[in-house]
Amino acid sequence: MLYTRQIRESVDFYVNNLGFTCIGYDEDWGWATVSRDDIEIMLALPVDNASFTMPKFTGSFYIRTDKVDALWNELKERAVICYPIEDFNYGMREFGVFDYNGYLLQFGMPIE
């Protein structure tokens, strides 16, 4: 569940920029779910008693895929790049982009 104060804009970004499909949206509840392949990401307004001005998550969301090069070619012009596609010495080929709210999404696959 990713907190955001801008549900509609976040859904639009995932759909229009990252190729997801919106599979659930309720403006009254302040909640949405986007999906792509076998990935589902839920977006929600922060709970009332939570102080929230911006994302506070200090990690990343790592998505393993067998088509990292195709995803890179699809997404590199549609999102802010954290780091470009690269082969790493720990055996992964990966790249990272930021979503609408600044959450880091990493996509990677094992190097064969």
C-alpha positions in Angstrom: 0.0 0.0 0.0 1.6 3.2 -1.1 0.3 6.4 0.5 -0.4 9.4 -1.7 -2.6 12.5 -1.4 -3.0 12.4 -5.2 -4.8 9.1 -6.0 -6.1 10.0 -9.4 -2.9 11.5 -10.6 -0.9 8.5 -9.3 -3.3 6.1 -11.1 -3.0 8.1 -14.3 0.8 7.9 -14.1 0.9 4.2 -13.6 -1.6 3.6 -16.4 -0.2 6.2 -18.9 3.5 6.1 -18.2 4.2 2.6 -16.8 1.7 0.5 -18.7 -0.4 -0.6 -15.7 -4.2 -1.1 -15.8 -6.5 0.3 -13.1 -8.4 -2.6 -11.6 -10.0 -0.8 -8.7 -10.7 2.8 -7.8 -12.9 4.3 -5.1 -12.6 8.1 -4.7 -14.8 8.0 -1.5 -12.5 5.5 0.2 -9.3 7.1 -1.2 -8.0 3.9 -2.7 -7.0 2.4 -6.0 -5.2 -0.7 -7.3 -3.2 -0.9 -10.5 -2.0 -4.1 -12.2 0.5 -5.1 -14.8 1.4 -8.8 -15.6 1.5 -10.4 -12.1 2.1 -7.2 -10.2 -0.5 -5.3 -8.2 0.1 -2.0 -6.4 -2.4 -0.5 -4.1 -2.5 3.3 -3.6 -4.3 5.0 -0.8 -4.8 8.2 1.1 -2.9 8.2 4.4 -5.0 7.3 7.4 -6.4 10.3 9.2 -4.1 10.2 12.2 -0.9 9.8 10.1 1.2 12.8 9.5 2.0 12.7 5.8 3.5 15.3 3.6 5.4 13.1 1.2 6.5 9.5 0.8 8.7 8.4 3.7 9.7 4.9 2.4 13.5 4.8 2.3 13.8 1.6 0.3 12.6 0.5 -3.1 10.2 -1.9 -4.7 12.1 -4.5 -6.6 10.2 -6.2 -9.4 11.8 -9.3 -10.9 11.0 -9.8 -14.6 12.3 -11.9 -17.5 12.0 -9.0 -19.9 14.0 -6.2 -18.3 15.4 -4.9 -21.6 12.0 -4.6 -23.2 10.7 -2.8 -20.1 13.6 -0.4 -20.1 13.0 0.4 -23.8 9.3 1.0 -23.0 9.7 3.1 -19.8 12.9 5.0 -20.2 11.2 8.0 -21.8 8.1 7.9 -19.6 9.5 8.1 -16.1 12.2 9.9 -14.1 15.2 7.6 -14.2 17.0 6.8 -10.9 19.6 4.8 -12.8 19.8 3.3 -16.3 19.8 -0.3 -17.2 23.1 -1.9 -16.2 24.6 -5.3 -15.4 25.7 -5.5 -11.8 28.4 -7.7 -10.3 25.9 -9.4 -8.0 24.3 -11.1 -11.1 21.4 -8.8 -11.9 20.6 -6.7 -14.9 18.3 -3.9 -13.7 17.2 -0.3 -13.8 15.3 2.1 -11.5 12.6 4.7 -12.1 10.6 6.9 -9.8 6.8 6.9 -9.8 4.6 10.0 -9.6 5.1 10.3 -5.9 8.8 9.6 -5.8 8.7 6.0 -4.8 11.6 4.0 -6.4 10.7 1.1 -8.6 13.5 -1.2 -9.6 13.1 -3.8 -12.4 15.6 -6.6 -12.7 16.4 -10.0 -14.0 19.2 -12.5 -13.3 22.1 -12.4 -15.8 22.5 -15.8 -17.4 
